[in-house]
Amino acid sequence: MKNRLAQKRVSGGVEVRRELLGPEEARSCPACGAVGTLVPFRGGDLRGADLRPDDVRITDAQYGRCWPLSRCRRCGMVTAHPMPPAELLSRLYEAVEDPTYAAEAPFRRRNFERILRFLTDRLGLRPGRLLDVGAALGVLVEAARGAGWDAYGIEPSRAMAEAARRRGIPVETARLETWDGPVHAFDVITLLDVIEHVAEPDWFLAKALRHLRPGGIVCIVTPDVTSVAARLLGRRWWHYRPGHVQFFSPRSLNALIERLGGRVVARRRYCWFFSLDFLLSRFHGGRPVSWLPERCRRWVLPVNLRDSLEVYARWGHPEASVGPGGAST
């Protein structure tokens, strides 16, 4: 069958077109946009009716529980197939609370300070306007403001956004997909461990571009399904969790960025900072470790298993439409 275009959709001024390679009823790849290229990759045991907000906490420890997954033959993207309804995911994230993340917030700040230093020291950016999407308790927003950025966050969880505001951190309760924020207003948009949670990452990223100024930078952090850790651990890989429905590789993330008219300007592997207490609790289903001496609980350890991508991409013209193969039109 000859290739042809279909499923045009506009999100935030960016027209995303998906390329047909097969029957129109087949689901398209959320990275490269091809249809008819998804093949079974890994079985899953999750059902939407069974999920509760606690199952999608940032700090949940249900490693190995995942949706049925398929892989794109063209770009290697791995995606939940069938995909749980976007409305279900939205309801879960709006209701989620995460006291463990609140306790870990001082240590997570180190993750974000490392990104802020990279933006200024390595990419040469001067502090400007920054939007953090999926801001949780506003830890990155607070760190960015302390470093001279005019930073703002949006977060779907009502409880976490309200907790941030109580501390004087500007985090709005909102989902990016429906957020009516300022257009082309931000120099940097951060999507840190966010894009793997959404049903349609291409529309999601296109919507983010509506709020990015021409020439601005988007920073994406997301698990790498082709990493050595993912291959060695198999089903036990810690990123196979109820909240994750998309799994990128360097190749598939590049495909998505280029398809939307962006250009990768830097990449590296994400480094985490966790307390010893938190790390040990991961081996006990998220439960605290009673035998650990109190003086050791707050020791901070860097963890870099090289299984999370940290990618910086620049968009010169966020309004450009995108045709097949990622070519701007």
N, C-alpha and C positions, 0 to 999 in steps of 0.2 A: 504494500500500500504506500502511495506517495505521501511524504510528510506534508502536513498542512497546519495552519494556526487555528487555535480555538481558545475559548475560556478567557477572553480579555476581561480584565478587571482593573479598576483604578483605586489605589489606596494612597491617600495623602499626596496626590499630584503625580504619583508614579504609576504608569500603566504597566502592569505585569501581564505578559502573554505566555500561555503554556503551549508547548509544541506537541502535536498529536503524532504518535508513532503507531497507533493501534486503534482499537474500538473506543468510541467516545465515552462509553460507560465506565472504562477503566480509570482508576484513580491515578493522578499525575504525581510525579516525584516532587516533593516540596523544595528541593534544592535546584535541580536543573530544569524542572518543568516538564520533562518528557512523560508521556502517557504510555502505558503498556510495558514498562521496564521493571516493575516491582516484582521480585520473586521471593518466596519464603526464605527467611534468614534464621529465625530462632522462635521456638514456641514460647507461649506465655500463659500465665495462670490468673491474670487479673480480669475482673469484670466490673464495669462501671457501677452496677447496683451495689457492689460490696464496699465501695470506697467511702471513707469519711475524711473530714478535713485533716485529722491527725496523720493520715497516710501520706499527705503531700507536704508535711513540714520540711523546712530547710534541713533540719537535723534528724529526720527519720532514719532509722537503721534497718529498714526492710530490704537489705541487699539481696539481689537475686530475684526479687519479685518484679515481673515486667509484663507488658502487653505482648501479644503476638507481634512479631517484628518481620518486616520485609526489607529487602535491600534492592537499591536501584542498580541495574546492570550497567547503566551508562556512567554514573558519577560515584557510586558507592554509598550514597545516602542510605541510612537505616532509619525506618520510620514505623510507628505503630500502625498495624494494618490488620483488621479495621481500626480506624482512629476513634477513640472515645469522643463523644460529642463535645464540641467547644463550650456549649452551655454548661455541661457538667463540670468541666475543668474550671470555668469561671466561678461557679458557685462554691466549689471547694476552696479555691484560693481566696475568695472574698471572706470566707468564714475561718480561715486557718489562724491559729495562734501557736507561738513557739517560744516558751519560756527558756528552753535550753539555749536557743540562739541568743536570747537576751543576756544570758550568763556568759556566753562566749564573745559577746560584742567587742570587748577591749582587744581580744586577740585577733578577731577578724579585721579590725582596723588596720593591722599591719599589711594584710593582703592588699587593701585599697591604697594605702600610702605608697606602696611599691608601684602601683599603676600610675598614680599621680606624678611620682618622680619620673617615670618613663615618659610621660606626656611632655614634661618640661625639659628634662635633661637629655633625652634621646631624640625626641621628635621636635624639640625646639619651640614648643608652643608657649605662649605667654598666657597666664591664667585669664580666662574669659568666662563665658557662660557655659555651664555644664548641666546636663539633665541625666539623672540616674533613673533608669527604668527598672522597676522591681526593687525599689529602694529598701524594702523591709523596715528596719528600725531607723534608717537614715544614717547609718554608720559612715558610708562613703560620702554622703552629702555633708555631714559634719566635718569629716577630715578635709574635704575639698574646700569648704569655706574657711577652715583654719589655714589652708595653704594659699588663700587669696582668690579662689574661684567664686564666682557668683553662681552657687550651686543650688539645685532644686531637684526634688524627687517625686515620683509617682509610684504608688504601691496599691495593689488590689485588696490586700488584707486590711479590713477595717481596724482590727485591733492593733496591728503593728503600725499603721499610718498614724493612728491616734496617739500611740505611745511616743512616736517620734515628735509629733507636734507638742505634746506635753513637755518635752525637753527643749522646745524652742527650735526644732529642726523643721524646715519647710518641706514636708512630705505630704502630698495630696492623695486622698483616697480615690484612686482611679485606675482603670485598665487602659493601657495604651491604645487598644483597638477603638475605644470610644472617647478618648481624651480630646478635648477641644482646646488644646494649649496653643501658645503663640507659634506662628508659622515661620520657618527659617530663622529661628531665634538663637539657636545654641551652637557654640563652637565645637563642643564635644558631647556625644551621647554615649553612655555606658550601658551595655547589656550584659551584665555579669551573671552567669549561670541562670539565664532567663529563657533564651531562645529554644532550649531543649524541652521547655514546659508547654509550648503553645502548639495548637493544632495546625496552624498554617503559618510557618515561619517566614515564607516569602511575603505574604500580605503584612505580617507583623513588622518585618524590617522595612518594607516600603512605607508603612505608616510612620515609623520612626523618622524616615528621611524627610517627611513633611515638616518636621521641627528642626532639621539640621540646616545651618546656613551653607551656601555654596562654598566648597572648599573645606568643609568641616570634617571631623574625624568621628567614626564610630568604633568603639572598643567592644569586642565580643569575646567573652569567655564561655567555653562550652566543652563538654567531654569529647575526647577523641576515640571513636569506636575502633579505630585501626591501631591504637597504641599497643605497645608490647604488654602493658599491664592488662588491657582488655582481652588480648588474645590468650595470655597465660592463665588468667583467672576464669575466663569463660563465663559461665552462668553466675559465678560468685563475684564478678566485678562490681565494685561498690556503686557504680553509676547506673546499674540496672535496678531501678527503684520505681515505685508507683507514680511518682510525679514526673518522670522523664518519658516523653513520647517521641522525641527526635534525637538521633545520634549522628553527629557530623564526623567527617574526616577532614584533613587538610584539603583534599581534592574537592569534596562536596561543598565545603564552606566557601572555597574559592569560586565554585560554579555559581552559588547563590549570589555572592557579592558581585561578580562580573555580570551576571544576568540582570542585576539591578543597576548596572552602570558604574559600579564602584571599582576601586583599585586598592589592593592590599599594599600597605607601605611598610609594615613591620609585623613580625610574628615571633613568638617565643612560647615557652611552656609555663603555665600558671603555677605559682608556688603558694601553698596554703600555710597558714600559721594556726596551730591548734594548741589548746592546753593539754597537758598530759592526761588530766582527768577525762577530757572529752575523747581523746584517742583511745584510751583503754576501755571506755564505755562502749565503743563501737564493737568490741568483741563480746559484749554482754547484751546485745539487742537494744542498746541505747540506755541501759540501766546503769546508775552510778556504781563505781567500784568501791565497796566499803572498806577494803583493806589498805587502800592507798593513803599514806600519811597526809595530813592536812597541808603541811609545808610543801609537799610535792604537787599538789593538785593544780596549781597555777603556773607550773613550769611551762614555758612556751617552746614548741618545737616546730621548725619549718618542715613541711612535707611536700616533696615534688616527685611524684611517681611518673611524671612526664606523660600523663594521660588526660590532661586538659589543655585545650588550645587557648592561646591569648593572642588575638588578631586585631590589628589596627588597620582600618580601611578609610580611604578618603573618597568623597563624592564631590566632583566639581560642579555638577548640574543636577541637583536632586529632582528636577522636574522632567528630565529626559525620559522618554518612553523606552521600553526595552523589548526588542524583537527576539527572534530565535537565535540561540547561541550566545545570548548576552550582548549583542550589538546594539548600541544606542541608535535611536532613530530620530 
